[in-house]
Amino acid sequence: MSLPVARLMVEDVNRASVIIGRIHSLLKKEPPRMEKLDINGAILEVISLIHSEVVKNGVTVRTELAESLPSILGDRVQLQQVILNISIMPFRLWAISLGAIANFMSAPS
C-alpha cells in the first residue's frame, strides 16, 4: 500500500470517528457544537462519504462551489447530515422508481 493511500485511509478513519462521536452526542441530546466552519469543505466531505454509492450507481458528481465564502457558524455534523440526506435522496428515488417499473413490467396481463 502506498503512503498517499494510507494517509487517505487514516483521514477517513478519523472523519468516521468524529462522525460517530457526534452521532453519540446527538443521541444523548447534547446541544449542537457551534463552530466556524467552511461550507465547501463540509460539502466535499459528504461527497467523499457517498463516493461508493455514486460509483455503484454509475453517477457523475459535478460540483460548482463558490470560492472565498466566509466561514459560517453551525454544527458541522448536523449540516453534513442535511447535505447527506439531500445527496442520497435521488439514489433512493431512483431505486424506488426502478422497483415500480420492474413490478409493472412483471405484472400478469
N, C-alpha and C positions, 0 to 999 in steps of 0.2 A: 504494500500500500504506500502511495506517495505521501509526502509531507503535506502538500496542499489538501489532499483528500482527508487526511487525518485531522487537519485543522477544521475543515468544514464539518466533520463528524462531531468534533468537540463543541463547536458553536451550536450545532443542532441539539446536542445533549444539554448544553447549558440553557438554551432557549426553552426546551421542553421542561426542564427543571423549574424555571421561573414560572412558566405557564401552570404547571401542576401546583406549585406553591400558591399562586394567585387563585386558582380554582378552589383550592382548600380554604383560602381566606374567604372567598365568596360564600362557600357553603357554611362557614362559621358565622356568616352575617357581619363580617368585619366591614368597616367603612371603606369606600373606594380610596385607593392610593393616588392622590392627586399629585401629578408631577408635570414638569415641562417635557413635552415630547415632540418628536419630529413626525408629522403625519405621513410623509413619504416613506420614512423608514418603517413605520408601522404597517403600511400597505405592502411594502416589499417583503416584510417578514411573513405576512399572511400568504402572499403569492408563493413564497418558498415552502410554506406548510402544505399548500394544496397542489404542489407540483406533481405528485404521483397521480392524483385524481385527474389533473389536466392531461397528463401523458396517457393515462389509461383510456380516456375518452377521446383522444385524438384532437384535442382543442388547442388552439394557439392563443396565448395570452399576450395582448399588446397593451402596454401602459404608456400613458402620456401624463406624467406628473409635472406639476408646476414647479419651477425652480425658485429657490430663495424664499420659501414660505417661512413666516415666523413660527416659532415653537407655539404649541397650544398647551393649555392646562387641562389634564384629564387623566383618567385611569387607563393605562396602556392596554391591559388585558381586556377591559370592558370594550374599549374602542376596537381592538382587534377581533373580539367576538362578533361585533356588529359587522365588520368588514368581512369576516369569515362567513357569516350567515348569508350576506348578500352575494358573496362569491360562489358559494356552494349551491344556492337555490337553483340556478339554471341547470346544474347537473341532475338535481333531484327531479325537477320538472321534466327534463328530457327523458329520464328513466321511466317516469310515470307515463309519459305520452307514448313511449315505445311499448310499454306493457299494455296500454289501452289499444294500440294498433295491433299488437300481436293477438290480443284477445278477440278483437273484431275480426281479424283475418282467419282465426281458427274456429269462429262460431259456426255451428251447423246451419245449413241453409234450409 
